[in-house]
Amino acid sequence: MKTILNVIWLVLSGFWLALGYVLAGIICCVLIITIPFGIASFRIAGYALWPFGRTTVERRDAGAGSMIGNVIWIIFAGWWLALGHIVTGIALCVTIIGIPFGIANFKMIPISLMPLGRDIVPTDQPFATR
């Protein structure tokens, strides 16, 4: 079932959302100092392509650097990526078939706002990285 949902997701919104994350990652990697943000953006792009069957968990070893990085990320890239998830989620929730995909978009808003200090893991192992 997860595979079917992921394929439909990829067609409806996953490709475009992942493209936005890849674009943000490329821009961040061009500037040398923001390479950690680019790596986080590429990691989330994979999650945006194939979200069903995976979830995000907080890393316990994330410290103040992750918090400061997340504030910088929100200011420069996170807000427009989260806005993309909101718009896409609302558009998908208009139809009955799109409601699970809209909910998946809303589920991705927290990681689009604060990607540092979080890991993407399979849903059957949410506590494996803690």
Protein Blocks (a to p, Z undefined) as FASTA:
>chain_A
ZZmmmmmmmmmmmmmmmmmmmmmmmmmmmpmklmmmmmmmmmmmmmmmmmghpacdddfk
bcfklmmmmmmmmmmmmmmmmmmmmmmmmmmmmpmklmmmmmmmmmmmmmmmmmghpacd
dfklmmlmZZ
